[in-house]
Amino acid sequence: MFDDLQFSVFADQIECDLSGEFSLRQDIEERRKSDWDVIRNKRPSAFDGALLRMVSHRLGDSRLHISASRTSFSAYLMSRPPDFLQKYGDVERANPLGLTAIVRTADDQIIVTVRSLTADQNPGALYLIGGYAEPAERDGPIDLFDEAKREVEEEIAVTDIDRPRSLAIGLAYDPMYCHPEMFLLMPSKSTAASIIANAGNAPDRNEASDLLACPTNQFLDDAGPLAATPKTWSFIKARQFLQTHLRHVEGTE
């Protein structure tokens, strides 16, 4: 776990180097295998996909550098409970890197999703767009902007994110589901109405039970129209990071 890190780093100044594989301690690895077998027996379609694990992060010279390795979804399930370290002592978690995309439309609205009621995490709560970064098969650089852009395309079918204007604006650690999360502000060239109208074409549109467009000033207002709706941790953090970014970088409240 680490303290929240606020910054404004353009997409082309985010560096991620992938190297090697993460391994759980042997006794924990045996437990992972048995637990995953139980999951597969209950749900044969369950997929133990590869995830990108954040090993370290460094901010300097207007660049963000991430060192990463490979891990797996089952290793994350094994190591994500908040009491994992209490149970197993001085060990490391899988720590897959999550990506939250704050999609800001051409008419200054933020695209907000509502988690599916069948979601594993935070069903029915306000969310944005995101998922976990995926590693390549070979070691080398990973484009984290492209990873976030892929999530946006898959979830809401937006393909016109403006890369030169996109920024990473924060890095934080989820204390409940125990993994690092990067927050990216990703401007779209489309209006909110166009995005909402076309979102049904997204391959993963069913990940959300609803899709909303909220004017940026209302999105940032803690007492605004979204105040009474349950919120995910990542939604709350995204709003905090965006408030600070807009105040310091764009000179707005």
LUMDREN-362571 format. One record per residue (C-alpha): residue number from 1; x negated, y negated, z. Coordinates in steps of 0.2 Angstrom, whole numbers, plus 2048, in hexadecimal, padded with zeros to 3 digits. Example, Ala and Ser with C-alpha at 12.3 -4.5 7.8 and 13.67 -1.06 7.14 Angstrom:
% LUMDREN-362571
+-----+------+-------+-----+
|   k | east | north |  up |
+-----+------+-------+-----+
|   1 |  7C2 |   816 | 827 |
|   2 |  7BC |   805 | 824 |
+-----+------+-------+-----+
This chain:
% LUMDREN-362571
+-----+------+-------+-----+
|   k | east | north |  up |
+-----+------+-------+-----+
|   1 |  800 |   800 | 800 |
|   2 |  7FA |   7EE | 7FD |
|   3 |  801 |   7DC | 7FF |
|   4 |  80B |   7D4 | 7F1 |
|   5 |  800 |   7CC | 7E4 |
|   6 |  807 |   7BD | 7DA |
|   7 |  7FF |   7B8 | 7CA |
|   8 |  803 |   7B2 | 7B8 |
|   9 |  7F9 |   7BD | 7AC |
|  10 |  7FD |   7BE | 79A |
|  11 |  800 |   7CF | 792 |
|  12 |  7F0 |   7CF | 788 |
|  13 |  7E6 |   7CB | 798 |
|  14 |  7EC |   7DB | 7A1 |
|  15 |  7DF |   7E9 | 7A0 |
|  16 |  7E3 |   7FB | 7A5 |
|  17 |  7D5 |   808 | 7A4 |
|  18 |  7DB |   81A | 7A5 |
|  19 |  7CF |   828 | 7AB |
|  20 |  7D1 |   839 | 7B3 |
|  21 |  7DE |   842 | 7BC |
|  22 |  7E5 |   840 | 7CE |
|  23 |  7E6 |   850 | 7D9 |
|  24 |  7EF |   852 | 7E9 |
|  25 |  7E6 |   85B | 7F7 |
|  26 |  7E7 |   86E | 7F5 |
|  27 |  7F4 |   871 | 803 |
|  28 |  7FF |   863 | 7FC |
|  29 |  7FD |   869 | 7EB |
|  30 |  804 |   87A | 7EF |
|  31 |  813 |   872 | 7F7 |
|  32 |  815 |   867 | 7E8 |
|  33 |  816 |   877 | 7DD |
|  34 |  823 |   880 | 7E8 |
|  35 |  82D |   870 | 7EA |
|  36 |  82D |   86E | 7D7 |
|  37 |  832 |   880 | 7D4 |
|  38 |  841 |   87D | 7DF |
|  39 |  846 |   86D | 7D5 |
|  40 |  844 |   877 | 7C4 |
|  41 |  84F |   885 | 7CB |
|  42 |  85D |   879 | 7CF |
|  43 |  85B |   86E | 7C0 |
|  44 |  852 |   877 | 7B1 |
|  45 |  851 |   868 | 7A7 |
|  46 |  846 |   85F | 7B4 |
|  47 |  836 |   858 | 7AB |
|  48 |  826 |   856 | 7B4 |
|  49 |  81F |   848 | 7A9 |
|  50 |  80E |   840 | 7AA |
|  51 |  80D |   82F | 7B3 |
|  52 |  800 |   822 | 7B4 |
|  53 |  7F9 |   820 | 7C5 |
|  54 |  7F2 |   80F | 7CB |
|  55 |  7E1 |   812 | 7D3 |
|  56 |  7DC |   800 | 7D6 |
|  57 |  7E0 |   7EF | 7D1 |
|  58 |  7D6 |   7DF | 7CF |
|  59 |  7DA |   7CD | 7CB |
|  60 |  7CD |   7C1 | 7C4 |
|  61 |  7C9 |   7B5 | 7B6 |
|  62 |  7DB |   7B4 | 7B1 |
|  63 |  7DC |   7C7 | 7AE |
|  64 |  7E4 |   7D5 | 7B7 |
|  65 |  7DA |   7E5 | 7B7 |
|  66 |  7E2 |   7F6 | 7BB |
|  67 |  7D8 |   806 | 7BD |
|  68 |  7E3 |   815 | 7BB |
|  69 |  7E3 |   828 | 7BA |
|  70 |  7F0 |   835 | 7B5 |
|  71 |  7FD |   83D | 7C1 |
|  72 |  80E |   845 | 7C0 |
|  73 |  820 |   843 | 7C4 |
|  74 |  820 |   852 | 7D0 |
|  75 |  810 |   84B | 7D9 |
|  76 |  819 |   83A | 7DB |
|  77 |  829 |   843 | 7E2 |
|  78 |  81D |   84C | 7EE |
|  79 |  814 |   83D | 7F5 |
|  80 |  821 |   82F | 7F4 |
|  81 |  82B |   832 | 805 |
|  82 |  826 |   823 | 811 |
|  83 |  821 |   830 | 81E |
|  84 |  815 |   839 | 812 |
|  85 |  805 |   832 | 81A |
|  86 |  80B |   836 | 82B |
|  87 |  80E |   848 | 826 |
|  88 |  7FE |   84B | 81D |
|  89 |  7F1 |   83E | 824 |
|  90 |  7E4 |   836 | 81B |
|  91 |  7E9 |   83A | 809 |
|  92 |  7EE |   831 | 7F9 |
|  93 |  7FF |   82F | 7F1 |
|  94 |  802 |   832 | 7DE |
|  95 |  806 |   81F | 7DD |
|  96 |  80D |   81E | 7CB |
|  97 |  80D |   80C | 7C4 |
|  98 |  81F |   806 | 7C2 |
|  99 |  823 |   7F8 | 7B6 |
| 100 |  831 |   7EC | 7B8 |
| 101 |  836 |   7E1 | 7A9 |
| 102 |  83E |   7D1 | 7AC |
| 103 |  846 |   7CE | 79B |
| 104 |  84A |   7BB | 798 |
| 105 |  855 |   7B7 | 789 |
| 106 |  853 |   7A9 | 77C |
| 107 |  862 |   7A0 | 785 |
| 108 |  859 |   7A1 | 796 |
| 109 |  862 |   7B0 | 79E |
| 110 |  85B |   7BF | 7A7 |
| 111 |  861 |   7D1 | 7A2 |
| 112 |  867 |   7DA | 7B2 |
| 113 |  86C |   7EC | 7B3 |
| 114 |  876 |   7F6 | 7C0 |
| 115 |  86F |   807 | 7C4 |
| 116 |  879 |   816 | 7BF |
| 117 |  883 |   81D | 7CD |
| 118 |  87A |   82E | 7CA |
| 119 |  869 |   826 | 7CB |
| 120 |  85C |   82E | 7D7 |
| 121 |  857 |   81D | 7DE |
| 122 |  863 |   80F | 7E3 |
| 123 |  872 |   815 | 7DA |
| 124 |  87E |   806 | 7D6 |
| 125 |  871 |   7F9 | 7DB |
| 126 |  86B |   7EA | 7D1 |
| 127 |  85C |   7EE | 7C7 |
| 128 |  853 |   7E7 | 7B8 |
| 129 |  84A |   7F1 | 7AB |
| 130 |  83C |   7FD | 7AE |
| 131 |  834 |   80D | 7B1 |
| 132 |  823 |   815 | 7B4 |
| 133 |  814 |   812 | 7A8 |
| 134 |  80E |   822 | 79F |
| 135 |  7FC |   827 | 79C |
| 136 |  7F4 |   82C | 78B |
| 137 |  7ED |   83D | 789 |
| 138 |  7DB |   836 | 787 |
| 139 |  7D2 |   82A | 793 |
| 140 |  7D1 |   818 | 78E |
| 141 |  7DB |   808 | 78E |
| 142 |  7EE |   808 | 791 |
| 143 |  7F8 |   7F9 | 78B |
| 144 |  804 |   7F6 | 79A |
| 145 |  80E |   7E9 | 790 |
| 146 |  812 |   7F6 | 783 |
| 147 |  817 |   802 | 791 |
| 148 |  823 |   7F5 | 798 |
| 149 |  829 |   7F1 | 786 |
| 150 |  82D |   803 | 783 |
| 151 |  839 |   803 | 792 |
| 152 |  842 |   7F4 | 78C |
| 153 |  845 |   7FB | 77B |
| 154 |  84A |   80C | 782 |
| 155 |  856 |   804 | 78F |
| 156 |  85E |   7F5 | 786 |
| 157 |  858 |   7F7 | 774 |
| 158 |  84F |   7E6 | 774 |
| 159 |  840 |   7E6 | 768 |
| 160 |  83C |   7D4 | 766 |
| 161 |  832 |   7D1 | 777 |
| 162 |  826 |   7C2 | 774 |
| 163 |  815 |   7C9 | 779 |
| 164 |  80B |   7B9 | 779 |
| 165 |  817 |   7B1 | 785 |
| 166 |  819 |   7C1 | 790 |
| 167 |  810 |   7C1 | 7A1 |
| 168 |  80D |   7CC | 7B0 |
| 169 |  813 |   7C2 | 7BF |
| 170 |  811 |   7CD | 7CE |
| 171 |  80B |   7DE | 7D5 |
| 172 |  813 |   7E5 | 7E5 |
| 173 |  815 |   7F6 | 7EE |
| 174 |  826 |   7FE | 7F0 |
| 175 |  827 |   803 | 803 |
| 176 |  836 |   80F | 800 |
| 177 |  831 |   819 | 7F1 |
| 178 |  81E |   816 | 7F4 |
| 179 |  816 |   811 | 7E3 |
| 180 |  80F |   801 | 7DC |
| 181 |  81A |   7F6 | 7D0 |
| 182 |  815 |   7E9 | 7C4 |
| 183 |  821 |   7DB | 7BF |
| 184 |  821 |   7D4 | 7AD |
| 185 |  82A |   7C5 | 7A7 |
| 186 |  82F |   7CA | 795 |
| 187 |  837 |   7BC | 78A |
| 188 |  843 |   7C3 | 77C |
| 189 |  847 |   7B9 | 76C |
| 190 |  859 |   7BF | 76D |
| 191 |  867 |   7B7 | 776 |
| 192 |  86F |   7BF | 785 |
| 193 |  87F |   7C3 | 77C |
| 194 |  876 |   7CB | 76E |
| 195 |  86C |   7D6 | 77A |
| 196 |  87C |   7DB | 783 |
| 197 |  885 |   7DF | 773 |
| 198 |  877 |   7EA | 76C |
| 199 |  872 |   7F3 | 77C |
| 200 |  87D |   801 | 778 |
| 201 |  871 |   807 | 76B |
| 202 |  863 |   80A | 778 |
| 203 |  85E |   81C | 77A |
| 204 |  85E |   81B | 78D |
| 205 |  86D |   80F | 78F |
| 206 |  875 |   81B | 79B |
| 207 |  868 |   818 | 7A8 |
| 208 |  872 |   809 | 7AD |
| 209 |  885 |   809 | 7B1 |
| 210 |  886 |   7F6 | 7AC |
| 211 |  87C |   7E9 | 7A3 |
| 212 |  87D |   7D6 | 7A8 |
| 213 |  876 |   7C6 | 7A2 |
| 214 |  873 |   7B9 | 7B0 |
| 215 |  86D |   7A7 | 7AD |
| 216 |  85C |   7A5 | 7B4 |
| 217 |  860 |   798 | 7C1 |
| 218 |  86E |   7A4 | 7C7 |
| 219 |  863 |   7B3 | 7C7 |
| 220 |  857 |   7A9 | 7D2 |
| 221 |  864 |   7A4 | 7DF |
| 222 |  865 |   7AF | 7EE |
| 223 |  877 |   7A9 | 7F1 |
| 224 |  87C |   7AA | 7DF |
| 225 |  889 |   7B5 | 7D6 |
| 226 |  87E |   7C4 | 7D9 |
| 227 |  87D |   7C1 | 7EC |
| 228 |  889 |   7CE | 7F2 |
| 229 |  883 |   7DD | 7E6 |
| 230 |  877 |   7EA | 7ED |
| 231 |  865 |   7E7 | 7E6 |
| 232 |  856 |   7F2 | 7E3 |
| 233 |  846 |   7EE | 7EB |
| 234 |  83F |   7EA | 7D9 |
| 235 |  84D |   7DE | 7D6 |
| 236 |  849 |   7D4 | 7E6 |
| 237 |  837 |   7D4 | 7E2 |
| 238 |  839 |   7CF | 7D0 |
| 239 |  844 |   7C0 | 7D5 |
| 240 |  836 |   7BB | 7E2 |
| 241 |  828 |   7BC | 7D6 |
| 242 |  832 |   7B3 | 7C8 |
| 243 |  837 |   7A5 | 7D4 |
| 244 |  825 |   7A2 | 7D8 |
| 245 |  81F |   7A3 | 7C6 |
| 246 |  82C |   797 | 7C0 |
| 247 |  828 |   78B | 7CE |
| 248 |  816 |   78B | 7CC |
| 249 |  813 |   78E | 7B9 |
| 250 |  823 |   787 | 7B1 |
| 251 |  826 |   779 | 7BE |
| 252 |  838 |   77E | 7C1 |
| 253 |  842 |   784 | 7D0 |
+-----+------+-------+-----+
